[in-house]
Amino acid sequence: MEYRHFRRLGDIECLSFRAVPRNFRLLEELERGEKGIGDGTVSYGMDDGDDIYMRSWTGTVIGPHNCVLASNQSGCLTISMASFLCQTVHEGRIYQLKLFCDKDYPEKPPSVRFHSRINMTCVNHETGVVEPKKFGLLSNWQRDYTMEDILTQLKKEMTAPHNRKLVQPPEGTYF
């Protein structure tokens, strides 16, 4: 996401990196979001196609699937601890989020808020805001992180021991 620039200082050729401008970066993310990501359980796009500043985005996360026991070629069941550790109350639920990329994005993270009600330790239970101090990706933000990274990490966070068994609000309720 950065390009190389060569310049000459006397007899020395220097290589410097310049950051891709904000709007180019967001256009790259929009293109990637429109193509679909990975297994299709995370997606995102712009709220308003007429927003020339590309600030307001919508994200969707489909809750992670529960693990199932697998059988090997001889028909014997293979049981692993992972089968029991990844069961989650979020399986198959569809969560809608709002992301807002201020003028400082990607130098600073976007604000992230769940529109769908969810019970997670990193989400304010009254507003749906993902609290940066409680969500490592936002608190340790780096310029090369993307909205896709945020949504993927939130999905992964749903399987964390402190989140996977929390009682959830009824589906179809919103903040």
URZI-V478254 format. One record per residue. N is the residue number from 0. PSI is psi in whole degrees, 0 to 359 (999 if undefined). NEAR is the number of other C-alpha atoms within 10 Angstrom. Layout:
{{N | PSI | NEAR} {N | PSI | NEAR}}
//
This chain:
{{0 | 6 | 11} {1 | 157 | 11} {2 | 158 | 9} {3 | 143 | 10} {4 | 124 | 10} {5 | 138 | 10} {6 | 158 | 11} {7 | 129 | 9} {8 | 97 | 8} {9 | 238 | 7} {10 | 3 | 6} {11 | 132 | 8} {12 | 125 | 10} {13 | 146 | 11} {14 | 123 | 11} {15 | 158 | 10} {16 | 136 | 10} {17 | 140 | 11} {18 | 144 | 14} {19 | 134 | 13} {20 | 151 | 12} {21 | 307 | 17} {22 | 325 | 16} {23 | 318 | 11} {24 | 314 | 17} {25 | 325 | 21} {26 | 321 | 12} {27 | 317 | 12} {28 | 320 | 18} {29 | 314 | 17} {30 | 316 | 12} {31 | 318 | 15} {32 | 324 | 18} {33 | 332 | 12} {34 | 341 | 12} {35 | 149 | 14} {36 | 130 | 14} {37 | 238 | 9} {38 | 6 | 7} {39 | 7 | 11} {40 | 0 | 18} {41 | 131 | 22} {42 | 162 | 23} {43 | 158 | 26} {44 | 175 | 22} {45 | 145 | 21} {46 | 317 | 16} {47 | 110 | 12} {48 | 344 | 11} {49 | 356 | 8} {50 | 99 | 10} {51 | 343 | 8} {52 | 353 | 13} {53 | 50 | 21} {54 | 317 | 18} {55 | 124 | 18} {56 | 155 | 20} {57 | 136 | 19} {58 | 154 | 24} {59 | 134 | 20} {60 | 127 | 20} {61 | 125 | 18} {62 | 145 | 21} {63 | 147 | 22} {64 | 150 | 16} {65 | 153 | 16} {66 | 154 | 14} {67 | 156 | 14} {68 | 139 | 11} {69 | 148 | 13} {70 | 147 | 11} {71 | 184 | 8} {72 | 333 | 7} {73 | 359 | 6} {74 | 357 | 8} {75 | 141 | 9} {76 | 137 | 11} {77 | 119 | 11} {78 | 127 | 12} {79 | 159 | 11} {80 | 330 | 7} {81 | 329 | 11} {82 | 326 | 14} {83 | 337 | 13} {84 | 340 | 14} {85 | 8 | 19} {86 | 134 | 19} {87 | 147 | 21} {88 | 353 | 19} {89 | 356 | 24} {90 | 125 | 16} {91 | 353 | 14} {92 | 146 | 16} {93 | 120 | 17} {94 | 130 | 21} {95 | 139 | 19} {96 | 159 | 21} {97 | 134 | 22} {98 | 137 | 24} {99 | 117 | 19} {100 | 104 | 20} {101 | 178 | 16} {102 | 340 | 14} {103 | 356 | 10} {104 | 138 | 19} {105 | 8 | 23} {106 | 324 | 15} {107 | 151 | 17} {108 | 158 | 24} {109 | 160 | 23} {110 | 143 | 17} {111 | 132 | 24} {112 | 132 | 21} {113 | 132 | 23} {114 | 318 | 19} {115 | 141 | 21} {116 | 138 | 22} {117 | 150 | 25} {118 | 104 | 19} {119 | 152 | 21} {120 | 337 | 16} {121 | 3 | 18} {122 | 129 | 20} {123 | 124 | 16} {124 | 347 | 15} {125 | 327 | 8} {126 | 340 | 13} {127 | 2 | 22} {128 | 133 | 19} {129 | 117 | 21} {130 | 116 | 17} {131 | 323 | 17} {132 | 340 | 11} {133 | 0 | 13} {134 | 105 | 17} {135 | 322 | 13} {136 | 322 | 16} {137 | 322 | 19} {138 | 335 | 13} {139 | 39 | 12} {140 | 137 | 16} {141 | 149 | 13} {142 | 328 | 12} {143 | 358 | 12} {144 | 155 | 16} {145 | 173 | 18} {146 | 325 | 24} {147 | 317 | 17} {148 | 319 | 13} {149 | 309 | 20} {150 | 319 | 22} {151 | 319 | 17} {152 | 324 | 14} {153 | 319 | 20} {154 | 316 | 19} {155 | 321 | 14} {156 | 332 | 18} {157 | 335 | 24} {158 | 356 | 22} {159 | 147 | 16} {160 | 324 | 13} {161 | 355 | 11} {162 | 334 | 19} {163 | 341 | 22} {164 | 3 | 17} {165 | 138 | 16} {166 | 134 | 12} {167 | 149 | 14} {168 | 162 | 12} {169 | 145 | 10} {170 | 149 | 12} {171 | 10 | 10} {172 | 151 | 10} {173 | 156 | 15} {174 | 999 | 13}}
//
